[in-house]
Amino acid sequence: MKKLIWILVAVALLLLFPGLGSAIAATVTPVITWIASQPLLVGFGLGAAAMPHLRKAVQPAKHA
């Protein structure tokens, strides 16, 4: 229910301020393009995203 309220608030803001969407897009697009062109950042992000999955798959050996 909380997510629905956030979606409705976002839609209301976009309807009240039509230039807001294009202003956000004009700001976010160059940032995403720059991040995508940085292989070190992309590799770090993929590695950070994979860590929880790797921890589940590799269990430490139990010593008797």
N, C-alpha and C positions, 0 to 999 in steps of 0.2 A: 504494500500500500504506500509505503514511504517513497519507493522508486517512482510510482505513478505520479505522486505529488511533484517530485523533482522534474519529471518530464513535462507536466502541465505548466510548471513555472517557467521552464526553458522555452516552451512554445509561446507562452504569453509574452515573455520578454522579446522574442523574435518578432512577434506580431506588433508589439508596441514600438519597438525600435528596429525597423527593417534594415538599417545600415549596420546594425550590430553584427549580424552574421557575416557580412563581407569584411568587416573590420577584423573580426576574429580570424577568418580564413586568411586574410592578407598578412596577419602576424604569425599564424601557426605554420603556414605552408613553407616559408623560407627556413624556419627552424627545423622542421621535419626533413626538408631537403638537405640541409647542412649535416644533420645527424646521420642521415642515410649515406652520406658521402664519406663518413669517417669510419674506416674499417675497424679501428681499435674500439670505438664505442659500440659498434654493432656486435663485435665479437664478445666484448665484456657483457653486453646485455643478454646475448644468447647463453653465455656461460652462467650468468646469474640466474637466468630462468631455468636452466637445466639442473642446478644444484639440488633443489628439493627432490627431484626425481632420481638423481644419482644416489642421494642419501637413503632413499627407500629401497633401492635395488641392492646396494652393497651394505650388508649387515656385518658388524664387527664380529670376529671369531670369539666364541665364548671359551674361556679357559676353565678347566676343571680344578 
